[in-house]
Amino acid sequence: MAVKVRVPAPLQKLTGAPEIQGTGATVGEVIASLEKSYPGVGAKLCDPATGKVRRYLNVFVNDQDVRFLQGEATAVKDGDEMSIVPAIAGG
Amino acid sequence: MLVLEPGARAKIVAESERAWPHEGCGMLVGRRRGADFVVTEAPVAANENTDRPRVWYDLSPQDQLRIGKEAEKRGLEVLGIYHSHPDHPARPSEGDRSRAFGSFVYVIASIEKGKYKEMTAWTLDDDFAVPEHAAKFVRVDIEEGRV
């Protein structure tokens, strides 16, 4: 499955563009595919020890937060749009 | 440098005063011009923190997604974030630093007893930093001007 991935400004220096293409049948597979095309991105997105999306990032598929779907196992299909959204917080 | 359009500045002040005694927050939208941030809009986002909103903000990810898409449609981009410090100086806290992302600019507005006092801007010294980093904030000069 080819999925459009929107990346936030802090990751665009690694990807070179605000929108890139990933492939895979699930959110987790799409993220893994990005590391092959854009080395260094995978470690920013996922904890290598657990394979889980880092807690300071939110992932949306077609405007749906995957935390309320099946997380990294959320299925994606051709033409879906995945958005990486920083968890913005502070004191 | 951060070039802040007067309408955007007014929006930051208004939302920060409205939110007092809680922290208000929103996005900084505009264009990059070389190393400068040119901010033309400051759309409000919800502070979703309910435990301690006087001293912490969690900017709504849904609002962030919506604001980012609306900006892109008009050829603009999200350059950073603003939030307020109720009854506290406009200096970044350790929480602000540790949760900040590189390449964004962060504006902090100090609100004293419901009234705007001052505004400062900061960016991390590492453009690639993501939270749990050791990067430091450096001050960014704010210039008010029409773009």
gemmi code that builds the backbone of each chain (N, CA, C; Angstrom):
import gemmi

chains = {
    "A": [
        ("MET", (0.850, -1.187, 0.000), (0.000, 0.000, 0.000), (0.889, 1.241, 0.000)),
        ("ALA", (0.592, 2.182, -0.860), (1.325, 3.452, -0.893), (0.528, 4.497, -0.118)),
        ("VAL", (1.188, 5.090, 0.855), (0.518, 6.023, 1.762), (1.283, 7.343, 1.757)),
        ("LYS", (0.537, 8.434, 1.694), (1.155, 9.763, 1.813), (1.380, 10.045, 3.303)),
        ("VAL", (2.577, 10.476, 3.642), (2.897, 10.747, 5.045), (3.265, 12.223, 5.188)),
        ("ARG", (2.531, 12.923, 6.052), (2.820, 14.329, 6.330), (3.719, 14.390, 7.567)),
        ("VAL", (4.865, 15.066, 7.417), (5.815, 15.112, 8.534), (5.933, 16.546, 9.046)),
        ("PRO", (6.104, 16.718, 10.354), (6.213, 18.067, 10.924), (7.593, 18.661, 10.677)),
        ("ALA", (7.678, 19.975, 10.843), (8.912, 20.713, 10.565), (10.156, 20.072, 11.188)),
        ("PRO", (10.110, 19.604, 12.452), (11.344, 19.075, 13.038), (11.891, 17.835, 12.326)),
        ("LEU", (11.069, 17.159, 11.539), (11.554, 15.976, 10.817), (11.830, 16.271, 9.352)),
        ("GLN", (11.451, 17.458, 8.912), (11.584, 17.739, 7.479), (13.036, 17.896, 7.035)),
        ("LYS", (13.941, 18.167, 8.005), (15.356, 18.252, 7.613), (15.906, 16.863, 7.303)),
        ("LEU", (15.254, 15.829, 7.815), (15.664, 14.459, 7.498), (14.990, 13.958, 6.221)),
        ("THR", (13.761, 14.405, 5.998), (13.014, 13.907, 4.837), (13.179, 14.811, 3.620)),
        ("GLY", (13.514, 16.076, 3.854), (13.680, 17.010, 2.747), (12.388, 17.550, 2.195)),
        ("ALA", (11.248, 17.115, 2.734), (9.955, 17.565, 2.224), (8.896, 17.380, 3.295)),
        ("PRO", (7.830, 18.191, 3.236), (6.758, 18.041, 4.232), (5.845, 16.848, 3.966)),
        ("GLU", (5.870, 16.346, 2.743), (5.062, 15.163, 2.408), (5.935, 14.141, 1.718)),
        ("ILE", (5.887, 12.904, 2.221), (6.695, 11.839, 1.627), (5.801, 10.617, 1.431)),
        ("GLN", (6.331, 9.605, 0.762), (5.574, 8.383, 0.516), (6.115, 7.253, 1.386)),
        ("GLY", (5.219, 6.482, 1.957), (5.601, 5.276, 2.679), (4.819, 4.100, 2.115)),
        ("THR", (5.252, 2.903, 2.477), (4.528, 1.716, 2.020), (4.330, 0.768, 3.189)),
        ("GLY", (3.248, -0.009, 3.129), (2.988, -0.998, 4.167), (1.499, -1.201, 4.333)),
        ("ALA", (1.159, -2.249, 5.080), (-0.254, -2.569, 5.294), (-0.769, -2.033, 6.626)),
        ("THR", (0.170, -1.635, 7.498), (-0.216, -1.076, 8.794), (0.610, 0.189, 9.061)),
        ("VAL", (0.181, 0.939, 10.061), (0.922, 2.136, 10.463), (2.372, 1.776, 10.801)),
        ("GLY", (2.557, 0.705, 11.537), (3.902, 0.286, 11.922), (4.762, -0.048, 10.716)),
        ("GLU", (4.183, -0.711, 9.727), (4.945, -1.054, 8.518), (5.305, 0.187, 7.709)),
        ("VAL", (4.379, 1.135, 7.659), (4.666, 2.367, 6.909), (5.831, 3.104, 7.566)),
        ("ILE", (5.796, 3.186, 8.897), (6.885, 3.878, 9.607), (8.215, 3.164, 9.354)),
        ("ALA", (8.190, 1.838, 9.385), (9.426, 1.080, 9.129), (9.938, 1.354, 7.721)),
        ("SER", (9.035, 1.522, 6.772), (9.453, 1.772, 5.384), (10.139, 3.134, 5.251)),
        ("LEU", (9.754, 4.077, 6.110), (10.346, 5.420, 6.017), (11.827, 5.396, 6.361)),
        ("GLU", (12.201, 4.537, 7.327), (13.604, 4.468, 7.735), (14.484, 4.049, 6.561)),
        ("LYS", (13.955, 3.177, 5.689), (14.759, 2.723, 4.539), (15.011, 3.873, 3.570)),
        ("SER", (13.999, 4.712, 3.360), (14.135, 5.811, 2.400), (14.798, 7.035, 3.021)),
        ("TYR", (14.584, 7.191, 4.329), (15.080, 8.403, 5.003), (15.784, 7.979, 6.295)),
        ("PRO", (17.032, 7.524, 6.178), (17.736, 7.024, 7.359), (17.746, 8.041, 8.498)),
        ("GLY", (17.460, 7.559, 9.680), (17.425, 8.428, 10.859), (16.017, 8.775, 11.279)),
        ("VAL", (15.081, 8.699, 10.340), (13.702, 9.057, 10.662), (13.073, 8.029, 11.609)),
        ("GLY", (13.381, 6.754, 11.368), (12.781, 5.687, 12.179), (13.042, 5.862, 13.659)),
        ("ALA", (14.290, 6.209, 14.003), (14.643, 6.358, 15.415), (13.957, 7.572, 16.040)),
        ("LYS", (13.660, 8.567, 15.222), (12.940, 9.736, 15.745), (11.470, 9.390, 15.995)),
        ("LEU", (10.940, 8.478, 15.190), (9.511, 8.163, 15.279), (9.207, 7.067, 16.296)),
        ("CYS", (10.084, 6.072, 16.381), (9.797, 4.901, 17.223), (10.932, 4.630, 18.194)),
        ("ASP", (10.569, 4.104, 19.335), (11.558, 3.641, 20.303), (12.117, 2.310, 19.793)),
        ("PRO", (13.437, 2.223, 19.494), (13.977, 0.993, 18.925), (13.771, -0.221, 19.843)),
        ("ALA", (13.711, 0.031, 21.157), (13.575, -1.079, 22.105), (12.188, -1.714, 22.049)),
        ("THR", (11.174, -0.909, 21.817), (9.803, -1.434, 21.870), (9.119, -1.462, 20.506)),
        ("GLY", (9.629, -0.680, 19.556), (8.977, -0.580, 18.252), (7.730, 0.285, 18.285)),
        ("LYS", (7.444, 0.871, 19.432), (6.246, 1.698, 19.572), (6.545, 3.141, 19.158)),
        ("VAL", (5.511, 3.800, 18.644), (5.648, 5.226, 18.318), (5.995, 5.982, 19.597)),
        ("ARG", (6.930, 6.891, 19.498), (7.365, 7.637, 20.689), (6.206, 8.423, 21.283)),
        ("ARG", (6.247, 8.581, 22.592), (5.078, 9.136, 23.283), (4.895, 10.617, 23.006)),
        ("TYR", (5.927, 11.269, 22.467), (5.783, 12.683, 22.159), (5.325, 12.923, 20.717)),
        ("LEU", (4.867, 11.846, 20.075), (4.319, 11.987, 18.728), (2.922, 11.388, 18.680)),
        ("ASN", (2.071, 11.983, 17.867), (0.747, 11.424, 17.591), (0.716, 11.049, 16.117)),
        ("VAL", (0.042, 9.968, 15.820), (-0.094, 9.552, 14.419), (-1.577, 9.535, 14.069)),
        ("PHE", (-1.891, 10.194, 12.989), (-3.266, 10.224, 12.499), (-3.322, 9.534, 11.139)),
        ("VAL", (-4.360, 8.756, 10.918), (-4.634, 8.219, 9.579), (-5.968, 8.815, 9.149)),
        ("ASN", (-5.912, 9.589, 8.065), (-7.117, 10.271, 7.569), (-7.844, 11.004, 8.704)),
        ("ASP", (-7.073, 11.763, 9.476), (-7.590, 12.606, 10.558), (-8.106, 11.828, 11.770)),
        ("GLN", (-7.850, 10.538, 11.828), (-8.234, 9.733, 12.996), (-6.970, 9.411, 13.793)),
        ("ASP", (-6.993, 9.702, 15.081), (-5.863, 9.411, 15.957), (-5.762, 7.892, 16.131)),
        ("VAL", (-4.589, 7.311, 15.777), (-4.481, 5.848, 15.819), (-4.520, 5.295, 17.246)),
        ("ARG", (-4.329, 6.163, 18.247), (-4.462, 5.676, 19.645), (-5.883, 5.195, 19.898)),
        ("PHE", (-6.830, 5.769, 19.148), (-8.231, 5.364, 19.320), (-8.640, 4.337, 18.268)),
        ("LEU", (-7.664, 3.865, 17.488), (-7.899, 2.768, 16.538), (-7.098, 1.569, 17.061)),
        ("GLN", (-6.199, 1.064, 16.258), (-5.404, -0.088, 16.737), (-3.920, 0.262, 16.852)),
        ("GLY", (-3.620, 1.525, 17.111), (-2.214, 1.919, 17.293), (-1.383, 1.584, 16.068)),
        ("GLU", (-0.171, 1.037, 16.328), (0.736, 0.697, 15.219), (0.149, -0.379, 14.307)),
        ("ALA", (-0.828, -1.138, 14.812), (-1.432, -2.218, 14.004), (-2.582, -1.714, 13.135)),
        ("THR", (-2.882, -0.428, 13.224), (-3.974, 0.130, 12.415), (-3.703, -0.109, 10.926)),
        ("ALA", (-4.681, -0.678, 10.245), (-4.515, -0.978, 8.814), (-4.599, 0.298, 7.987)),
        ("VAL", (-3.814, 0.332, 6.919), (-3.891, 1.440, 5.961), (-4.094, 0.857, 4.562)),
        ("LYS", (-4.647, 1.699, 3.700), (-4.865, 1.248, 2.327), (-4.307, 2.274, 1.353)),
        ("ASP", (-4.200, 1.877, 0.110), (-3.673, 2.771, -0.920), (-4.383, 4.114, -0.883)),
        ("GLY", (-3.597, 5.174, -0.913), (-4.186, 6.515, -0.988), (-4.488, 7.126, 0.362)),
        ("ASP", (-4.323, 6.361, 1.445), (-4.540, 6.937, 2.769), (-3.513, 8.039, 3.044)),
        ("GLU", (-3.888, 8.918, 3.963), (-2.977, 9.971, 4.387), (-2.642, 9.769, 5.859)),
        ("MET", (-1.345, 9.674, 6.138), (-0.893, 9.505, 7.525), (-0.194, 10.802, 7.941)),
        ("SER", (-0.552, 11.318, 9.106), (0.065, 12.562, 9.588), (0.813, 12.294, 10.885)),
        ("ILE", (2.062, 12.739, 10.938), (2.847, 12.688, 12.174), (2.696, 14.051, 12.838)),
        ("VAL", (2.141, 14.069, 14.033), (1.831, 15.334, 14.708), (2.559, 15.371, 16.053)),
        ("PRO", (3.455, 16.332, 16.252), (4.164, 16.405, 17.535), (3.195, 16.611, 18.703)),
        ("ALA", (3.485, 15.981, 19.820), (2.707, 16.232, 21.035), (3.290, 17.488, 21.676)),
        ("ILE", (2.618, 18.610, 21.456), (3.135, 19.903, 21.917), (2.659, 20.152, 23.341)),
        ("ALA", (3.607, 20.386, 24.233), (3.258, 20.596, 25.633), (4.372, 21.374, 26.312)),
        ("GLY", (4.084, 21.875, 27.489), (5.098, 22.574, 28.257), (4.486, 23.167, 29.508)),
        ("GLY", (5.342, 23.880, 30.250), (4.871, 24.423, 31.517), (4.721, 25.918, 31.473)),
    ],
    "B": [
        ("MET", (15.663, 35.890, 13.896), (14.675, 36.897, 14.273), (13.262, 36.387, 13.984)),
        ("LEU", (12.331, 36.836, 14.819), (10.914, 36.546, 14.609), (10.238, 37.857, 14.215)),
        ("VAL", (9.714, 37.898, 13.005), (8.947, 39.063, 12.562), (7.480, 38.745, 12.834)),
        ("LEU", (6.852, 39.555, 13.675), (5.496, 39.267, 14.142), (4.529, 40.324, 13.618)),
        ("GLU", (3.617, 39.887, 12.750), (2.614, 40.790, 12.183), (1.692, 41.278, 13.320)),
        ("PRO", (1.316, 42.546, 13.348), (0.549, 43.079, 14.484), (-0.725, 42.297, 14.794)),
        ("GLY", (-1.417, 41.811, 13.757), (-2.640, 41.041, 14.002), (-2.347, 39.740, 14.745)),
        ("ALA", (-1.234, 39.113, 14.400), (-0.847, 37.873, 15.074), (-0.473, 38.152, 16.530)),
        ("ARG", (0.254, 39.248, 16.722), (0.636, 39.626, 18.096), (-0.615, 39.883, 18.939)),
        ("ALA", (-1.566, 40.607, 18.360), (-2.794, 40.923, 19.090), (-3.553, 39.640, 19.453)),
        ("LYS", (-3.525, 38.661, 18.563), (-4.216, 37.395, 18.817), (-3.561, 36.663, 19.989)),
        ("ILE", (-2.233, 36.671, 20.020), (-1.516, 36.003, 21.111), (-1.870, 36.659, 22.447)),
        ("VAL", (-1.849, 37.984, 22.460), (-2.172, 38.723, 23.690), (-3.612, 38.435, 24.118)),
        ("ALA", (-4.549, 38.502, 23.168), (-5.969, 38.320, 23.501), (-6.229, 36.914, 24.049)),
        ("GLU", (-5.658, 35.900, 23.405), (-5.909, 34.537, 23.861), (-5.233, 34.285, 25.215)),
        ("SER", (-4.056, 34.854, 25.407), (-3.342, 34.668, 26.673), (-4.104, 35.314, 27.822)),
        ("GLU", (-4.683, 36.498, 27.569), (-5.473, 37.162, 28.609), (-6.796, 36.422, 28.845)),
        ("ARG", (-7.401, 35.943, 27.762), (-8.674, 35.224, 27.904), (-8.493, 33.969, 28.757)),
        ("ALA", (-7.374, 33.265, 28.520), (-7.167, 31.977, 29.187), (-6.816, 32.125, 30.667)),
        ("TRP", (-6.251, 33.280, 31.049), (-5.832, 33.496, 32.438), (-6.979, 33.174, 33.395)),
        ("PRO", (-6.783, 32.483, 34.521), (-5.484, 32.119, 35.099), (-4.908, 30.814, 34.576)),
        ("HIS", (-5.486, 30.273, 33.504), (-4.926, 29.068, 32.891), (-3.940, 29.466, 31.788)),
        ("GLU", (-3.176, 28.489, 31.320), (-2.290, 28.729, 30.197), (-3.092, 28.629, 28.896)),
        ("GLY", (-2.925, 29.633, 28.040), (-3.499, 29.578, 26.704), (-2.421, 29.180, 25.711)),
        ("CYS", (-2.837, 28.689, 24.548), (-1.846, 28.263, 23.566), (-2.408, 28.349, 22.150)),
        ("GLY", (-1.505, 28.290, 21.202), (-1.893, 28.324, 19.797), (-0.678, 28.126, 18.923)),
        ("MET", (-0.892, 28.255, 17.621), (0.174, 27.982, 16.654), (0.645, 29.293, 16.022)),
        ("LEU", (1.883, 29.288, 15.572), (2.453, 30.419, 14.844), (2.579, 30.012, 13.379)),
        ("VAL", (1.875, 30.709, 12.519), (1.783, 30.327, 11.108), (2.366, 31.455, 10.249)),
        ("GLY", (3.080, 31.084, 9.237), (3.647, 32.089, 8.330), (4.613, 31.464, 7.363)),
        ("ARG", (5.754, 32.139, 7.178), (6.761, 31.665, 6.227), (8.152, 31.830, 6.837)),
        ("ARG", (9.073, 31.003, 6.373), (10.475, 31.210, 6.723), (11.090, 32.144, 5.681)),
        ("ARG", (11.917, 33.057, 6.168), (12.644, 33.956, 5.259), (14.102, 33.888, 5.667)),
        ("GLY", (14.861, 33.024, 4.973), (16.219, 32.733, 5.405), (16.149, 32.072, 6.775)),
        ("ALA", (16.887, 32.631, 7.731), (16.858, 32.076, 9.091), (15.744, 32.691, 9.932)),
        ("ASP", (15.012, 33.654, 9.359), (13.982, 34.349, 10.133), (12.631, 33.635, 10.063)),
        ("PHE", (11.858, 33.795, 11.119), (10.477, 33.313, 11.162), (9.573, 34.528, 10.916)),
        ("VAL", (8.745, 34.464, 9.894), (7.820, 35.563, 9.606), (6.419, 35.068, 9.916)),
        ("VAL", (5.872, 35.520, 11.052), (4.590, 35.006, 11.545), (3.476, 35.986, 11.183)),
        ("THR", (2.510, 35.492, 10.411), (1.407, 36.344, 9.963), (0.097, 36.014, 10.669)),
        ("GLU", (0.015, 34.822, 11.272), (-1.228, 34.400, 11.929), (-0.889, 33.638, 13.208)),
        ("ALA", (-1.800, 33.707, 14.176), (-1.594, 32.992, 15.442), (-2.902, 32.314, 15.868)),
        ("PRO", (-3.341, 31.303, 15.114), (-4.611, 30.655, 15.449), (-4.577, 29.975, 16.820)),
        ("VAL", (-5.686, 30.089, 17.515), (-5.811, 29.520, 18.858), (-5.985, 28.009, 18.772)),
        ("ALA", (-5.378, 27.291, 19.713), (-5.609, 25.851, 19.870), (-6.033, 25.616, 21.319)),
        ("ALA", (-6.726, 24.520, 21.540), (-7.190, 24.228, 22.893), (-6.053, 23.709, 23.764)),
        ("ASN", (-6.035, 24.168, 25.023), (-5.173, 23.551, 26.037), (-5.975, 22.418, 26.653)),
        ("GLU", (-5.579, 21.181, 26.348), (-6.361, 20.028, 26.793), (-5.972, 19.548, 28.177)),
        ("ASN", (-5.006, 20.226, 28.808), (-4.615, 19.786, 30.144), (-5.722, 20.123, 31.148)),
        ("THR", (-6.118, 19.127, 31.919), (-7.163, 19.346, 32.919), (-6.644, 19.187, 34.349)),
        ("ASP", (-5.442, 18.610, 34.505), (-4.898, 18.383, 35.855), (-4.384, 19.670, 36.486)),
        ("ARG", (-3.632, 20.436, 35.704), (-2.958, 21.620, 36.254), (-2.777, 22.680, 35.161)),
        ("PRO", (-3.894, 23.150, 34.590), (-3.802, 24.077, 33.442), (-3.235, 25.448, 33.793)),
        ("ARG", (-3.070, 25.749, 35.094), (-2.444, 27.031, 35.453), (-0.942, 26.995, 35.196)),
        ("VAL", (-0.363, 25.786, 35.153), (1.093, 25.680, 35.011), (1.519, 24.740, 33.889)),
        ("TRP", (0.584, 24.255, 33.100), (0.956, 23.313, 32.036), (-0.041, 23.422, 30.892)),
        ("TYR", (0.454, 23.175, 29.654), (-0.469, 23.097, 28.517), (-0.172, 21.857, 27.699)),
        ("ASP", (-1.221, 21.241, 27.207), (-1.145, 20.155, 26.230), (-1.954, 20.639, 25.035)),
        ("LEU", (-1.250, 21.044, 23.986), (-1.939, 21.618, 22.822), (-2.678, 20.512, 22.066)),
        ("SER", (-3.950, 20.767, 21.787), (-4.798, 19.762, 21.127), (-4.172, 19.284, 19.815)),
        ("PRO", (-3.871, 17.981, 19.694), (-3.317, 17.495, 18.423), (-4.298, 17.623, 17.264)),
        ("GLN", (-5.594, 17.506, 17.560), (-6.587, 17.675, 16.487), (-6.558, 19.107, 15.954)),
        ("ASP", (-6.466, 20.081, 16.874), (-6.372, 21.476, 16.437), (-5.098, 21.693, 15.631)),
        ("GLN", (-4.015, 21.079, 16.091), (-2.739, 21.238, 15.390), (-2.822, 20.695, 13.963)),
        ("LEU", (-3.436, 19.537, 13.814), (-3.574, 18.930, 12.486), (-4.412, 19.835, 11.579)),
        ("ARG", (-5.541, 20.322, 12.112), (-6.435, 21.174, 11.331), (-5.739, 22.475, 10.925)),
        ("ILE", (-5.064, 23.103, 11.877), (-4.397, 24.376, 11.599), (-3.284, 24.176, 10.562)),
        ("GLY", (-2.552, 23.079, 10.687), (-1.474, 22.799, 9.728), (-2.004, 22.615, 8.319)),
        ("LYS", (-3.107, 21.896, 8.194), (-3.671, 21.664, 6.857), (-4.226, 22.956, 6.258)),
        ("GLU", (-4.890, 23.760, 7.102), (-5.434, 25.029, 6.598), (-4.301, 25.956, 6.147)),
        ("ALA", (-3.202, 25.940, 6.889), (-2.059, 26.783, 6.518), (-1.480, 26.330, 5.173)),
        ("GLU", (-1.318, 25.031, 5.030), (-0.731, 24.501, 3.788), (-1.563, 24.873, 2.571)),
        ("LYS", (-2.891, 24.851, 2.737), (-3.762, 25.185, 1.598), (-3.491, 26.593, 1.101)),
        ("ARG", (-3.036, 27.469, 2.010), (-2.792, 28.863, 1.631), (-1.306, 29.144, 1.429)),
        ("GLY", (-0.516, 28.071, 1.302), (0.905, 28.245, 1.034), (1.714, 28.699, 2.233)),
        ("LEU", (1.144, 28.513, 3.427), (1.844, 28.898, 4.657), (2.256, 27.629, 5.414)),
        ("GLU", (3.034, 27.797, 6.473), (3.423, 26.634, 7.266), (3.396, 26.969, 8.758)),
        ("VAL", (3.317, 25.920, 9.550), (3.395, 26.087, 10.999), (4.868, 26.287, 11.362)),
        ("LEU", (5.167, 27.453, 11.936), (6.546, 27.779, 12.292), (6.839, 27.501, 13.757)),
        ("GLY", (5.786, 27.454, 14.567), (6.027, 27.244, 15.991), (4.755, 27.352, 16.801)),
        ("ILE", (4.945, 27.613, 18.077), (3.883, 27.516, 19.065), (3.953, 28.734, 19.971)),
        ("TYR", (2.805, 29.178, 20.465), (2.845, 30.151, 21.559), (2.050, 29.602, 22.734)),
        ("HIS", (2.450, 30.013, 23.918), (1.655, 29.703, 25.101), (1.905, 30.788, 26.134)),
        ("SER", (1.031, 30.837, 27.129), (1.138, 31.904, 28.131), (1.640, 31.351, 29.457)),
        ("HIS", (2.246, 32.246, 30.225), (2.667, 31.962, 31.606), (1.842, 32.864, 32.519)),
        ("PRO", (0.773, 32.329, 33.113), (-0.038, 33.158, 34.020), (0.734, 33.503, 35.298)),
        ("ASP", (0.844, 34.789, 35.577), (1.518, 35.276, 36.791), (2.917, 34.693, 36.943)),
        ("HIS", (3.613, 34.635, 35.818), (4.961, 34.075, 35.800), (5.725, 34.733, 34.654)),
        ("PRO", (7.033, 34.935, 34.806), (7.788, 35.619, 33.748), (7.754, 34.860, 32.415)),
        ("ALA", (8.030, 35.589, 31.342), (8.041, 34.993, 29.995), (9.394, 34.337, 29.734)),
        ("ARG", (9.732, 33.405, 30.606), (10.978, 32.644, 30.456), (10.626, 31.173, 30.383)),
        ("PRO", (11.320, 30.414, 29.518), (10.959, 29.002, 29.374), (11.252, 28.199, 30.644)),
        ("SER", (10.322, 27.351, 31.005), (10.532, 26.453, 32.142), (11.298, 25.217, 31.662)),
        ("GLU", (11.737, 24.405, 32.609), (12.399, 23.155, 32.232), (11.440, 22.271, 31.429)),
        ("GLY", (10.165, 22.317, 31.785), (9.172, 21.559, 31.009), (9.065, 22.063, 29.580)),
        ("ASP", (9.131, 23.378, 29.403), (9.104, 23.949, 28.051), (10.299, 23.441, 27.236)),
        ("ARG", (11.475, 23.478, 27.866), (12.694, 23.071, 27.156), (12.675, 21.587, 26.805)),
        ("SER", (12.369, 20.768, 27.803), (12.500, 19.322, 27.575), (11.467, 18.791, 26.591)),
        ("ARG", (10.309, 19.467, 26.487), (9.268, 18.983, 25.568), (9.297, 19.698, 24.209)),
        ("ALA", (10.270, 20.581, 24.025), (10.315, 21.345, 22.769), (10.887, 20.510, 21.625)),
        ("PHE", (10.490, 20.889, 20.434), (11.002, 20.273, 19.205), (11.928, 21.257, 18.502)),
        ("GLY", (12.992, 20.723, 17.897), (13.905, 21.566, 17.129), (13.221, 22.147, 15.911)),
        ("SER", (13.726, 23.268, 15.460), (13.311, 24.001, 14.253), (12.006, 24.779, 14.432)),
        ("PHE", (11.272, 24.555, 15.517), (10.107, 25.392, 15.826), (10.571, 26.621, 16.606)),
        ("VAL", (9.810, 27.699, 16.498), (10.027, 28.854, 17.365), (8.905, 28.861, 18.404)),
        ("TYR", (9.267, 29.183, 19.653), (8.318, 29.169, 20.769), (8.178, 30.577, 21.337)),
        ("VAL", (6.955, 31.088, 21.323), (6.685, 32.388, 21.931), (6.009, 32.165, 23.282)),
        ("ILE", (6.470, 32.884, 24.292), (5.872, 32.817, 25.629), (5.375, 34.214, 25.993)),
        ("ALA", (4.102, 34.294, 26.388), (3.511, 35.578, 26.803), (3.251, 35.531, 28.300)),
        ("SER", (3.761, 36.514, 29.003), (3.531, 36.604, 30.445), (2.264, 37.424, 30.705)),
        ("ILE", (1.385, 36.876, 31.545), (0.135, 37.547, 31.897), (0.101, 37.713, 33.414)),
        ("GLU", (0.025, 38.965, 33.857), (-0.005, 39.259, 35.295), (-1.403, 39.707, 35.687)),
        ("LYS", (-2.020, 38.945, 36.557), (-3.371, 39.281, 37.045), (-4.333, 39.571, 35.887)),
        ("GLY", (-4.205, 38.787, 34.835), (-5.142, 38.903, 33.716), (-4.743, 39.884, 32.639)),
        ("LYS", (-3.638, 40.607, 32.862), (-3.218, 41.601, 31.873), (-1.860, 41.239, 31.274)),
        ("TYR", (-1.758, 41.443, 29.962), (-0.509, 41.159, 29.254), (0.645, 41.990, 29.813)),
        ("LYS", (1.807, 41.343, 29.974), (2.979, 42.051, 30.480), (4.121, 42.064, 29.464)),
        ("GLU", (4.529, 40.883, 28.975), (5.638, 40.844, 28.023), (5.612, 39.556, 27.227)),
        ("MET", (6.412, 39.540, 26.163), (6.458, 38.397, 25.257), (7.919, 38.138, 24.879)),
        ("THR", (8.318, 36.874, 24.865), (9.667, 36.518, 24.424), (9.568, 35.355, 23.434)),
        ("ALA", (10.652, 35.126, 22.681), (10.664, 34.022, 21.710), (11.959, 33.232, 21.838)),
        ("TRP", (11.846, 31.932, 21.598), (12.962, 31.012, 21.826), (12.960, 29.925, 20.763)),
        ("THR", (14.172, 29.391, 20.482), (14.260, 28.209, 19.622), (15.391, 27.340, 20.152)),
        ("LEU", (15.326, 26.052, 19.896), (16.375, 25.161, 20.394), (17.645, 25.320, 19.558)),
        ("ASP", (18.794, 25.027, 20.186), (20.062, 25.143, 19.456), (20.358, 23.889, 18.624)),
        ("ASP", (19.387, 22.992, 18.520), (19.536, 21.783, 17.698), (18.254, 21.610, 16.875)),
        ("ASP", (18.359, 21.844, 15.564), (17.170, 21.777, 14.698), (16.547, 20.386, 14.646)),
        ("PHE", (17.329, 19.354, 14.965), (16.839, 17.982, 14.851), (16.274, 17.440, 16.159)),
        ("ALA", (16.302, 18.255, 17.209), (15.947, 17.751, 18.536), (14.477, 17.340, 18.622)),
        ("VAL", (14.249, 16.220, 19.268), (12.899, 15.809, 19.642), (12.931, 15.570, 21.144)),
        ("PRO", (11.775, 15.650, 21.840), (11.781, 15.618, 23.302), (12.624, 14.487, 23.908)),
        ("GLU", (13.098, 14.793, 25.120), (14.058, 13.979, 25.861), (15.468, 14.237, 25.343)),
        ("HIS", (15.640, 15.420, 24.763), (16.931, 15.858, 24.224), (17.694, 16.646, 25.289)),
        ("ALA", (18.925, 17.013, 24.941), (19.731, 17.844, 25.844), (19.924, 19.235, 25.274)),
        ("ALA", (19.154, 19.580, 24.245), (19.326, 20.876, 23.585), (18.921, 22.017, 24.516)),
        ("LYS", (19.450, 23.191, 24.206), (19.164, 24.383, 25.010), (18.364, 25.384, 24.172)),
        ("PHE", (17.563, 26.194, 24.882), (16.846, 27.278, 24.214), (17.794, 28.459, 24.016)),
        ("VAL", (17.683, 29.085, 22.861), (18.369, 30.365, 22.646), (17.301, 31.408, 22.332)),
        ("ARG", (17.533, 32.619, 22.796), (16.567, 33.703, 22.630), (16.488, 34.133, 21.165)),
        ("VAL", (15.296, 34.425, 20.725), (15.063, 34.938, 19.367), (14.487, 36.346, 19.511)),
        ("ASP", (15.091, 37.310, 18.837), (14.566, 38.681, 18.892), (13.213, 38.759, 18.180)),
        ("ILE", (12.303, 39.544, 18.754), (10.994, 39.749, 18.131), (10.962, 41.156, 17.532)),
        ("GLU", (10.591, 41.212, 16.266), (10.397, 42.513, 15.623), (8.947, 42.586, 15.165)),
        ("GLU", (8.257, 43.610, 15.630), (6.876, 43.747, 15.180), (6.872, 44.521, 13.878)),
        ("GLY", (6.183, 43.999, 12.889), (6.143, 44.721, 11.624), (5.166, 44.116, 10.667)),
        ("ARG", (4.760, 44.904, 9.719), (3.859, 44.400, 8.691), (4.689, 43.654, 7.667)),
        ("VAL", (4.130, 42.548, 7.161), (4.874, 41.674, 6.255), (4.435, 41.947, 4.824)),
    ],
}
model = gemmi.Model(1)
for chain_id, residues in chains.items():
    chain = gemmi.Chain(chain_id)
    for i, (resn, *xyz) in enumerate(residues, 1):
        res = gemmi.Residue()
        res.name, res.seqid = resn, gemmi.SeqId(i, " ")
        for name, pos in zip(("N", "CA", "C"), xyz):
            atom = gemmi.Atom()
            atom.name, atom.element = name, gemmi.Element(name[0])
            atom.pos, atom.b_iso = gemmi.Position(*pos), 0.0
            res.add_atom(atom)
        chain.add_residue(res)
    model.add_chain(chain)
structure = gemmi.Structure()
structure.add_model(model)
structure.setup_entities()
